[in-house]
Amino acid sequence: MMDSKEIVENNPEGLKKAFFYRQAEPVRLDRLLVEWMPDYSRSRLQQFIRDERVLVNGKTASKGGVIVLSGQQIDVFIPEDKVTALIPEEIPLDIIYEDPHVIIINKPAGMVVHPAAGHESGTLVHAVLAHCHDLKGFGGEIRPGVVHRLDRDTSGLIMMAKDEKTHAFIQRQFKSRSTDKRYLALVEGAPPTPTGRVETPIGRDPLKRQKMAVLPPEKGREAITEYFTQESYLYHTLIEAHPLTGRTHQIRVHMAFLKCPIVGDVLYGYRKASLPLSRHFLHAFRLTVKLPDFSEPKTFEAPLPKELADLLLELPKKKV
């Protein structure tokens, strides 16, 4: 850790932390804050800067790229967590695991994770707020506790944090790719090889903004997905997908890129589903992550929903 001295005190604006930088080499402010304040996520620290809550030698920092010199003092005014304005809703939850720090839920297809335009109620966040009465807005007032997301029609495991420190702890694992997320997906036809790895950048589709697309490296963000064939059917293939990055719609985009889109995915696949399914066949069935109270990572699983498991039983298998 970069050499510093820390002073913590309370003040009318909330908790104040003062740091004194003691290294010879100049360094960016945002880099210092991430190292000095590991209990806060990078996005939360950036919000402190945008809210003019960070001073460098008594002057408000305008951006995270401000250069800090040896001997300078950094003051951070930390506001109290706000109680979210969202109204809790008593919606049944399939809770896979819960402790004082996290809750892991088997989300059904059709449920949106957090409020957004057109989805102001009935979300997973509304349901968790009714279950965890003291959950505050440290992940954002409309996304309290949200660490990662699943698409509306993707079912399966999703984790939420109950406190600021755990939120940052889990987010660092997702950022460093030390978590392991596995999905089951039924795709049209078959991928080009039984096992493979897709490495193609993904970004917002320039022509259809509601979609993501494979883009040139200079326009997209790195996206990597591994896949493994689990069962070959006459016209479909069940695969296990392992995303090493967390881009929006990543598995769906990469499978469509391989010319074997996910069954039921009307956005990236066929407009008319090849099977009687009212959702896309994508399920987050396994999550391995390190939790605050355990020294080793723990693995959680959620079985395929009945409508997906029943569908597989009806599919004719490919003859060997």
C-alpha angles and dihedrals in degrees: 000000000000111000111263144140118232129206121186124195141153122246137168091274094053133263115356125203121190122195129188115207112219106174124106095225117083113238139187117265095230091053091053094049093050090053097040097043107040092159089072127067121243091247091051091052090049088052090054088056093047090049090054092244096131124079128190110202090339096310124109111253111237097198144355092260093069109129117237119208131205113282096022122131124228118201120195120191108203116201122216115262110267121233104242116249091221116115113236116238125205098235118155114253129202097219113196096179139356137178134156091283109038144018123207117200135188098228117208122229112264096038118114114220099223138002118285138150107313092012106074094144142022095049129140089253091057090051094047091049089059090050098041103042097186098049108134135197100266092124090049125297093266093038105043110175096357111147101166136356144228126207116258094255095040113096129201146061121004127166129212128189123228099203140032096251093051091045090057092042093055095041091055089056092052091047093049091045092236091131119084119217122183128190135189115220133176110213134193112259113337137301116253092258130021090242125025151145125234117205109177126134117248130206143146113307105250092214102038109034094191089065136066122223144187106265139180114279093255092055103036138053124248112274126179128181128176120199136192127193112239100174135001118217129186095263103006143045130217110217137181109226123203113191112201091188130040109230121155111273088354101154092042093051094045094049090049088049088057089053092247105098121189114272111259095016101132092175098059102011138040119338089223115046116239090217133042098265129133094201137034118276100245123122130175098221104165136036126180116190140148114249126206096248097047131071094208130048117265126217124218128188138195120194122233113279113257095251091056096042091049091050092056091054090060097050119103111236123232113258114243 
